[in-house]
Amino acid sequence: VADQLLYEKAKRLQYDSNPEMLKQMEEIKRQLLVAKVLTQDVLSKIEVDAKDLKNYFEAHKSKYFQNKKPPDFEKVKSTVENDYRMEKSESRYRALIEELVKGDQVRLLPENIK
């Protein structure tokens, strides 16, 4: 209720037509749309099975050592899964960007890359 009252006051004060506010709203809209695409085209495409996790763990075992002790897979499984998902996400993200760049014939200018 309080948010609605404050929202209505902001509308009465015409904050929604303030140029700086319009710019901020457009940026928020852009971020929400990008997040939706990332969720749909990147995160939702990542599948994880036990064999993948075990293979990833074995390939990166040194990363999970604690106090020079060999890691027990079950104890670090959630960390391994997070790392695996992150790596897969980054890979899928790069592939999606390459696909979009090729499809749209985009020319990237160094000064526009963030």
C-alpha positions in Angstrom: 0.0 0.0 0.0 2.8 2.4 0.9 4.6 1.8 -2.4 1.4 2.5 -4.3 0.8 5.8 -2.5 4.4 6.8 -3.2 4.1 5.8 -6.8 0.9 7.9 -7.2 2.6 10.9 -5.6 5.6 10.5 -8.0 3.1 10.4 -10.9 1.4 13.6 -9.7 4.8 15.3 -9.5 5.4 14.1 -13.0 8.6 12.3 -12.1 7.7 9.8 -14.8 8.3 12.4 -17.5 11.6 13.7 -16.1 14.3 13.1 -18.8 16.8 11.6 -16.3 14.1 9.3 -14.9 13.0 8.2 -18.4 16.6 7.4 -19.2 16.9 5.3 -16.0 13.6 3.5 -16.7 14.8 2.7 -20.2 18.0 1.2 -18.7 16.1 -0.9 -16.2 13.8 -2.1 -19.0 16.9 -3.0 -21.1 18.4 -4.9 -18.2 15.2 -6.8 -17.5 15.0 -7.9 -21.2 18.6 -9.0 -21.3 18.1 -11.0 -18.1 15.0 -12.7 -19.7 17.0 -13.7 -22.8 19.9 -15.0 -20.6 17.4 -17.0 -18.5 15.7 -18.4 -21.6 18.6 -19.0 -23.9 21.5 -19.6 -21.5 20.5 -20.8 -18.0 17.6 -22.9 -19.0 19.7 -24.8 -21.6 22.2 -26.1 -19.1 21.6 -29.7 -18.0 23.6 -31.3 -15.3 23.8 -35.0 -14.6 25.8 -36.9 -12.0 28.3 -38.2 -14.6 29.0 -34.6 -15.8 29.7 -33.4 -12.3 32.0 -36.4 -11.5 33.9 -35.8 -14.7 34.2 -32.1 -14.1 35.4 -32.8 -10.5 38.0 -35.3 -11.7 39.3 -32.8 -14.3 39.5 -30.0 -11.8 40.3 -31.9 -8.6 43.2 -29.7 -7.6 40.8 -26.7 -7.4 38.9 -28.4 -4.5 41.8 -29.3 -2.2 41.4 -28.0 1.4 44.5 -27.8 3.6 46.4 -30.0 1.2 43.9 -32.8 1.7 42.4 -34.6 -1.4 38.8 -33.5 -1.7 35.9 -35.9 -1.1 33.4 -35.5 -4.0 30.3 -35.6 -1.8 31.6 -32.9 0.4 32.3 -30.5 -2.4 29.5 -31.6 -4.8 27.5 -28.4 -4.5 30.6 -26.2 -5.2 31.5 -28.5 -8.1 27.9 -28.1 -9.5 28.1 -24.3 -9.1 31.4 -24.2 -10.9 30.2 -26.5 -13.6 27.1 -24.5 -14.2 29.1 -21.2 -14.3 31.5 -22.7 -16.9 28.7 -24.0 -19.0 26.8 -20.7 -18.7 29.8 -18.7 -19.8 30.4 -21.0 -22.7 26.7 -20.9 -23.8 26.7 -17.1 -23.4 29.7 -16.7 -25.7 28.1 -19.0 -28.2 24.9 -17.1 -28.1 26.7 -13.8 -28.6 28.7 -15.2 -31.5 25.5 -16.5 -33.1 23.8 -13.1 -32.7 26.9 -11.3 -34.1 27.0 -13.5 -37.2 23.3 -13.5 -37.8 22.9 -9.7 -37.5 26.2 -8.9 -39.2 27.2 -6.7 -36.3 30.4 -4.7 -36.4 31.8 -4.1 -33.0 33.6 -0.9 -32.3 36.2 -1.0 -29.5 34.9 2.2 -28.0 31.4 0.7 -27.6 32.4 -2.5 -25.9 31.7 -2.6 -22.1 
